[in-house]
């Protein structure tokens, strides 16, 4: 897909919505937990900074999406689509081509 042309996806239980800057506060609320970040230490700092999600979405993820290098979606339940429950990403890379994390029963998992 050309840059900026990421479409929404749906499964029986989930909505995959293209990531947007407005998702950053919800990511910040869930992501900076050791249960998640420990799997991303090669890419994300610990402790996770207070503006880490805002910087990640605005400075890294959205530009990658515009260039067509990486595709990022927020994960949401169809029965309750407002709260973001995680993210999933696909990358143009042979060694690192996917990434995801999600909140499971109130706890986050990567």
MDTraj code that builds the backbone (N, CA, C; nanometers):
import mdtraj as md
import numpy as np

residues = "UNK UNK UNK UNK UNK UNK UNK UNK UNK UNK UNK UNK UNK UNK UNK UNK UNK UNK UNK UNK UNK UNK UNK UNK UNK UNK UNK UNK UNK UNK UNK UNK UNK UNK UNK UNK UNK UNK UNK UNK UNK UNK UNK UNK UNK UNK UNK UNK UNK UNK UNK UNK UNK UNK UNK UNK UNK UNK UNK UNK UNK UNK UNK UNK UNK UNK UNK UNK UNK UNK UNK UNK UNK UNK UNK UNK UNK UNK UNK UNK UNK UNK UNK UNK UNK UNK UNK UNK UNK UNK UNK UNK UNK UNK UNK UNK UNK UNK UNK UNK UNK UNK UNK UNK UNK UNK UNK UNK UNK UNK".split()
xyz = np.array([
    [0.0828, -0.1179, 0.0000],
    [0.0000, 0.0000, 0.0000],
    [0.0872, 0.1242, 0.0000],
    [0.0489, 0.2259, -0.0726],
    [0.1255, 0.3499, -0.0690],
    [0.1196, 0.4119, 0.0699],
    [0.2177, 0.4954, 0.1033],
    [0.2201, 0.5608, 0.2329],
    [0.0887, 0.6292, 0.2644],
    [0.0434, 0.6166, 0.3881],
    [-0.0791, 0.6812, 0.4317],
    [-0.2061, 0.6077, 0.3953],
    [-0.1968, 0.4930, 0.3299],
    [-0.3165, 0.4226, 0.2836],
    [-0.3389, 0.2928, 0.3623],
    [-0.3330, 0.2997, 0.4921],
    [-0.3546, 0.1823, 0.5755],
    [-0.5034, 0.1739, 0.6065],
    [-0.5606, 0.0587, 0.5822],
    [-0.7050, 0.0430, 0.6005],
    [-0.7368, -0.0231, 0.7352],
    [-0.8584, -0.0005, 0.7810],
    [-0.9073, -0.0643, 0.9024],
    [-0.9408, -0.2095, 0.8713],
    [-0.9152, -0.2961, 0.9666],
    [-0.9485, -0.4373, 0.9515],
    [-1.0397, -0.4817, 1.0639],
    [-1.1160, -0.5855, 1.0385],
    [-1.2056, -0.6389, 1.1405],
    [-1.2026, -0.7901, 1.1374],
    [-1.2085, -0.8483, 1.2557],
    [-1.2262, -0.9923, 1.2700],
    [-1.3570, -1.0107, 1.3470],
    [-1.3877, -1.1320, 1.3802],
    [-1.5098, -1.1575, 1.4564],
    [-1.5092, -1.0835, 1.5904],
    [-1.3903, -1.0703, 1.6516],
    [-1.3814, -1.0104, 1.7846],
    [-1.3064, -0.8788, 1.7918],
    [-1.2236, -0.8473, 1.6901],
    [-1.1354, -0.7317, 1.6979],
    [-1.1576, -0.6310, 1.5859],
    [-1.1184, -0.5077, 1.6153],
    [-1.1051, -0.4023, 1.5150],
    [-0.9580, -0.3634, 1.5132],
    [-0.8978, -0.3627, 1.3963],
    [-0.7611, -0.3160, 1.3781],
    [-0.7719, -0.1803, 1.3100],
    [-0.7477, -0.0748, 1.3863],
    [-0.7638, 0.0614, 1.3375],
    [-0.6254, 0.1224, 1.3152],
    [-0.6015, 0.1853, 1.1994],
    [-0.4705, 0.2471, 1.1784],
    [-0.4334, 0.3380, 1.2961],
    [-0.3110, 0.3255, 1.3415],
    [-0.2634, 0.4028, 1.4553],
    [-0.2703, 0.5516, 1.4237],
    [-0.3076, 0.6308, 1.5223],
    [-0.3125, 0.7762, 1.5064],
    [-0.2608, 0.8410, 1.6348],
    [-0.2248, 0.9679, 1.6245],
    [-0.1667, 1.0392, 1.7375],
    [-0.2602, 1.0390, 1.8590],
    [-0.3893, 1.0395, 1.8356],
    [-0.4871, 1.0387, 1.9447],
    [-0.4796, 0.9099, 2.0279],
    [-0.4144, 0.8056, 1.9775],
    [-0.3991, 0.6798, 2.0518],
    [-0.2883, 0.6870, 2.1574],
    [-0.2013, 0.7858, 2.1477],
    [-0.0845, 0.7927, 2.2361],
    [-0.1192, 0.7914, 2.3852],
    [-0.2195, 0.8676, 2.4326],
    [-0.2480, 0.8620, 2.5766],
    [-0.2886, 0.7222, 2.6256],
    [-0.3635, 0.6492, 2.5457],
    [-0.4010, 0.5136, 2.5866],
    [-0.2813, 0.4193, 2.5826],
    [-0.1948, 0.4367, 2.4838],
    [-0.0727, 0.3558, 2.4788],
    [0.0122, 0.3857, 2.6027],
    [0.0257, 0.5132, 2.6360],
    [0.1047, 0.5524, 2.7525],
    [0.0468, 0.4929, 2.8806],
    [-0.0832, 0.4793, 2.8885],
    [-0.1472, 0.4248, 3.0083],
    [-0.1211, 0.2749, 3.0244],
    [-0.1045, 0.2025, 2.9134],
    [-0.0902, 0.0569, 2.9202],
    [0.0518, 0.0060, 2.8966],
    [0.1252, 0.0670, 2.8044],
    [0.2523, 0.0109, 2.7589],
    [0.3635, 0.0101, 2.8631],
    [0.3839, 0.1155, 2.9420],
    [0.5010, 0.1171, 3.0298],
    [0.4871, 0.0262, 3.1522],
    [0.4733, -0.1002, 3.1259],
    [0.4700, -0.2032, 3.2293],
    [0.5829, -0.3009, 3.1978],
    [0.6532, -0.3434, 3.2995],
    [0.7665, -0.4313, 3.2781],
    [0.7279, -0.5565, 3.2001],
    [0.6060, -0.6087, 3.2200],
    [0.5609, -0.7297, 3.1507],
    [0.5612, -0.7115, 2.9983],
    [0.5514, -0.5876, 2.9520],
    [0.5559, -0.5590, 2.8078],
    [0.6961, -0.5143, 2.7679],
    [0.7449, -0.4105, 2.8325],
    [0.8676, -0.3446, 2.7887],
    [0.9873, -0.4386, 2.7904],
    [0.9900, -0.5373, 2.8784],
    [1.1058, -0.6277, 2.8841],
    [1.1288, -0.7001, 2.7521],
    [1.0230, -0.7178, 2.6710],
    [1.0378, -0.7818, 2.5404],
    [1.0811, -0.6835, 2.4316],
    [1.0795, -0.5550, 2.4636],
    [1.1124, -0.4516, 2.3662],
    [1.2363, -0.3720, 2.4053],
    [1.3174, -0.4225, 2.4979],
    [1.4295, -0.3447, 2.5498],
    [1.5321, -0.3083, 2.4434],
    [1.5395, -0.3821, 2.3355],
    [1.6312, -0.3448, 2.2273],
    [1.5831, -0.2195, 2.1545],
    [1.4549, -0.1847, 2.1736],
    [1.3964, -0.0741, 2.0981],
    [1.3380, 0.0350, 2.1862],
    [1.2998, 0.0033, 2.3091],
    [1.2320, 0.0987, 2.3954],
    [1.3077, 0.1155, 2.5260],
    [1.3141, 0.2384, 2.5774],
    [1.3880, 0.2627, 2.7023],
    [1.3111, 0.2141, 2.8248],
    [1.3847, 0.1837, 2.9295],
    [1.3250, 0.1535, 3.0593],
    [1.4052, 0.2285, 3.1640],
    [1.3428, 0.3037, 3.2511],
    [1.1979, 0.3221, 3.2584],
    [1.1446, 0.3978, 3.1367],
    [1.0218, 0.3635, 3.1002],
    [0.9581, 0.4258, 2.9839],
    [0.9262, 0.5713, 3.0174],
    [0.9688, 0.6659, 2.9326],
    [0.9496, 0.8076, 2.9660],
    [0.8014, 0.8496, 2.9651],
    [0.7684, 0.9532, 3.0404],
    [0.6294, 0.9996, 3.0488],
    [0.5693, 1.0406, 2.9144],
    [0.6533, 1.0815, 2.8202],
    [0.6035, 1.1188, 2.6879],
    [0.6444, 1.0161, 2.5820],
    [0.6784, 0.8950, 2.6264],
    [0.7277, 0.7926, 2.5348],
    [0.6295, 0.7561, 2.4251],
    [0.5034, 0.7388, 2.4585],
    [0.4044, 0.7010, 2.3569],
    [0.3807, 0.8145, 2.2581],
    [0.3723, 0.9365, 2.3077],
    [0.3515, 1.0534, 2.2198],
    [0.4667, 1.0648, 2.1205],
    [0.5895, 1.0503, 2.1708],
    [0.7066, 1.0581, 2.0826],
    [0.7112, 0.9410, 1.9856],
    [0.6804, 0.8213, 2.0343],
    [0.6826, 0.7035, 1.9476],
    [0.5813, 0.7173, 1.8338],
    [0.4578, 0.7482, 1.8679],
    [0.3539, 0.7580, 1.7640],
    [0.3841, 0.8738, 1.6693],
    [0.4111, 0.9937, 1.7249],
    [0.4304, 1.1123, 1.6414],
    [0.5599, 1.1164, 1.5636],
    [0.6695, 1.0704, 1.6256],
    [0.8018, 1.0850, 1.5633],
    [0.8499, 0.9599, 1.4908],
    [0.7946, 0.8441, 1.5247],
    [0.8429, 0.7195, 1.4649],
    [0.7339, 0.6491, 1.3846],
    [0.6248, 0.6092, 1.4523],
    [0.5232, 0.5259, 1.3868],
    [0.4526, 0.5966, 1.2709],
    [0.4022, 0.7174, 1.2935],
    [0.3302, 0.7863, 1.1848],
    [0.4194, 0.8163, 1.0646],
    [0.5443, 0.8637, 1.0843],
    [0.6319, 0.8809, 0.9675],
    [0.6603, 0.7493, 0.8941],
    [0.6764, 0.6392, 0.9684],
    [0.6965, 0.5093, 0.9033],
    [0.5750, 0.4728, 0.8178],
    [0.4566, 0.4980, 0.8709],
    [0.3334, 0.4679, 0.7972],
    [0.3245, 0.5534, 0.6709],
    [0.3585, 0.6803, 0.6825],
    [0.3543, 0.7697, 0.5659],
    [0.4513, 0.7252, 0.4566],
    [0.5684, 0.6775, 0.4976],
    [0.6675, 0.6308, 0.4000],
    [0.6315, 0.4938, 0.3428],
    [0.5417, 0.4221, 0.4095],
    [0.5075, 0.2877, 0.3650],
    [0.6089, 0.1833, 0.4086],
    [0.6893, 0.2153, 0.5119],
    [0.7906, 0.1225, 0.5627],
    [0.7325, 0.0230, 0.6628],
    [0.6343, 0.0689, 0.7381],
    [0.5765, -0.0092, 0.8471],
    [0.4286, 0.0233, 0.8565],
    [0.3523, -0.0747, 0.8991],
    [0.2076, -0.0566, 0.9154],
    [0.1749, -0.0820, 1.0610],
    [0.1085, 0.0145, 1.1245],
    [0.0749, 0.0059, 1.2667],
    [-0.0768, 0.0174, 1.2832],
    [-0.1335, -0.0698, 1.3663],
    [-0.2758, -0.0640, 1.3984],
    [-0.2936, -0.0668, 1.5492],
    [-0.3992, -0.0014, 1.5969],
    [-0.4418, -0.0217, 1.7352],
    [-0.5366, -0.1404, 1.7354],
    [-0.5354, -0.2153, 1.8441],
    [-0.6254, -0.3292, 1.8608],
    [-0.7385, -0.2867, 1.9531],
    [-0.8620, -0.3180, 1.9113],
    [-0.9795, -0.2814, 1.9898],
    [-1.0806, -0.3948, 1.9828],
    [-1.1516, -0.4158, 2.0905],
    [-1.2573, -0.5165, 2.0902],
    [-1.3794, -0.4620, 2.0171],
    [-1.4429, -0.5440, 1.9357],
    [-1.5635, -0.5001, 1.8650],
    [-1.6754, -0.4647, 1.9623],
    [-1.6843, -0.5384, 2.0736],
    [-1.7933, -0.5127, 2.1675],
    [-1.7696, -0.3870, 2.2513],
    [-1.6466, -0.3368, 2.2557],
    [-1.6126, -0.2147, 2.3298],
    [-1.4959, -0.1468, 2.2590],
    [-1.5213, -0.0788, 2.1462],
    [-1.4130, -0.0288, 2.0617],
    [-1.3370, 0.0937, 2.1119],
    [-1.3888, 0.1634, 2.2101],
    [-1.3195, 0.2846, 2.2538],
    [-1.1873, 0.2575, 2.3216],
    [-1.1807, 0.1694, 2.4199],
    [-1.0482, 0.1499, 2.4792],
    [-0.9572, 0.0685, 2.3878],
    [-0.8404, 0.1192, 2.3679],
    [-0.7360, 0.0492, 2.2934],
    [-0.6860, -0.0643, 2.3827],
    [-0.6714, -0.1841, 2.3279],
    [-0.6229, -0.2958, 2.4087],
    [-0.4829, -0.3411, 2.3674],
    [-0.4237, -0.2731, 2.2701],
    [-0.2890, -0.3072, 2.2277],
    [-0.2608, -0.2505, 2.0901],
    [-0.1461, -0.2900, 2.0360],
    [-0.1102, -0.2507, 1.9000],
    [-0.0481, -0.3705, 1.8295],
    [-0.0510, -0.3645, 1.6976],
    [0.0154, -0.4653, 1.6154],
    [0.0819, -0.3915, 1.4993],
    [0.1995, -0.4377, 1.4615],
    [0.2764, -0.3723, 1.3551],
    [0.3361, -0.4759, 1.2616],
    [0.3420, -0.4409, 1.1352],
    [0.4105, -0.5202, 1.0332],
    [0.5180, -0.4322, 0.9713],
    [0.6382, -0.4870, 0.9559],
    [0.7504, -0.4100, 0.9058],
    [0.8105, -0.4740, 0.7812],
    [0.8702, -0.3909, 0.6982],
    [0.9455, -0.4399, 0.5821],
    [1.0873, -0.4707, 0.6289],
    [1.1063, -0.5843, 0.6902],
    [1.2369, -0.6238, 0.7411],
    [1.2426, -0.7750, 0.7438],
    [1.3545, -0.8293, 0.7046],
    [1.3690, -0.9733, 0.7032],
    [1.3799, -1.0316, 0.8444],
    [1.4493, -0.9607, 0.9321],
    [1.4746, -1.0123, 1.0662],
    [1.3694, -0.9730, 1.1693],
    [1.3077, -0.8603, 1.1519],
    [1.2061, -0.8120, 1.2468],
    [1.0890, -0.7613, 1.1641],
    [0.9897, -0.8481, 1.1420],
    [0.8820, -0.8106, 1.0511],
    [0.7458, -0.7975, 1.1167],
    [0.7379, -0.8180, 1.2489],
    [0.6097, -0.8019, 1.3173],
    [0.6343, -0.7743, 1.4650],
    [0.5352, -0.7124, 1.5258],
    [0.5438, -0.6788, 1.6663],
    [0.4024, -0.6568, 1.7183],
    [0.3767, -0.6964, 1.8411],
    [0.2466, -0.6669, 1.9002],
    [0.2564, -0.6701, 2.0515],
    [0.1617, -0.6068, 2.1139],
    [0.1411, -0.6176, 2.2581],
    [-0.0066, -0.5940, 2.2820],
    [-0.0574, -0.6493, 2.3911],
    [-0.1977, -0.6267, 2.4240],
    [-0.2215, -0.6449, 2.5732],
    [-0.3290, -0.5863, 2.6189],
    [-0.3712, -0.5979, 2.7577],
    [-0.4594, -0.7231, 2.7664],
    [-0.4258, -0.8113, 2.8576],
    [-0.5034, -0.9343, 2.8771],
    [-0.5584, -0.9356, 3.0187],
    [-0.6895, -0.9259, 3.0301],
    [-0.7552, -0.9285, 3.1625],
    [-0.6910, -0.8301, 3.2594],
    [-0.6727, -0.7080, 3.2106],
    [-0.6190, -0.6042, 3.2974],
    [-0.4682, -0.5990, 3.3082],
    [-0.3983, -0.7004, 3.2535],
    [-0.2523, -0.7013, 3.2537],
    [-0.2036, -0.6996, 3.1103],
    [-0.0956, -0.6331, 3.0877],
    [-0.0436, -0.6214, 2.9522],
    [0.0521, -0.7357, 2.9207],
    [0.0524, -0.7779, 2.7950],
    [0.1409, -0.8859, 2.7469],
    [0.2018, -0.8451, 2.6134],
    [0.3225, -0.8923, 2.5893],
    [0.3881, -0.8688, 2.4602],
    [0.4077, -1.0017, 2.3904],
])
top = md.Topology()
chain = top.add_chain()
for i, resn in enumerate(residues, 1):
    res = top.add_residue(resn, chain, resSeq=i)
    for name in ("N", "CA", "C"):
        top.add_atom(name, md.element.get_by_symbol(name[0]), res)
traj = md.Trajectory(xyz[None], top)
